[in-house]
Amino acid sequence: MDDEEDVRHALHRLLRSAGFEVLVYATGSEFLRHARESAPHCVVLDLHMAGMTGFDVQSQLQEWALPLPVVVLTGNDTAEGRRRALDGGAKAFLSKPVDDETLIGAILDAVGPHGNAA
């Protein structure tokens, strides 16, 4: 999820072309409203969104005990943010702009043998 429409559109197009089933959300709260029933295999998560942050989303997923792998994709790469995201269970921490192959590889690594969804 990402609060920037252009980024969401580009990620959707890229990941669909790579063979992933993709749902996109503009906010963390929108994603969380659908997380349980949509049963994603992986979450590509921006950390700095208006309202609920990516850190808040990670915390809620942990509270709900939803074992969703998270790939963080952020435009604000700081040591503190990286540490906090990885300590919160993120499988990868990538900075925008990210190389397409790097993002797809991080998602595949995060998903492992579970399937083909992002």
C-alpha angles and dihedrals in degrees: 000000000000132000092221111088094207091053092048091050093048093047091048092051094045096047094044090051088052090056101259124137103235136198118180130204131188096208140031092238091052090052093047091052088062103028098098098047097038091053097202120197093215140011123217101203135191111209101208111057130141113267109358111033127215088254088057090051091051090050092050092049089052092047090052090045091232105160096214117153111233127209110193117214111183141167090207107066109182129156090239093049092047092049093046094048094047092044086051090059105267111158093207138012115206131176126226126276092046129182110251094233092049092053094046091047092050091051093048091049091048094047095045113172094342099096147267111301134113 
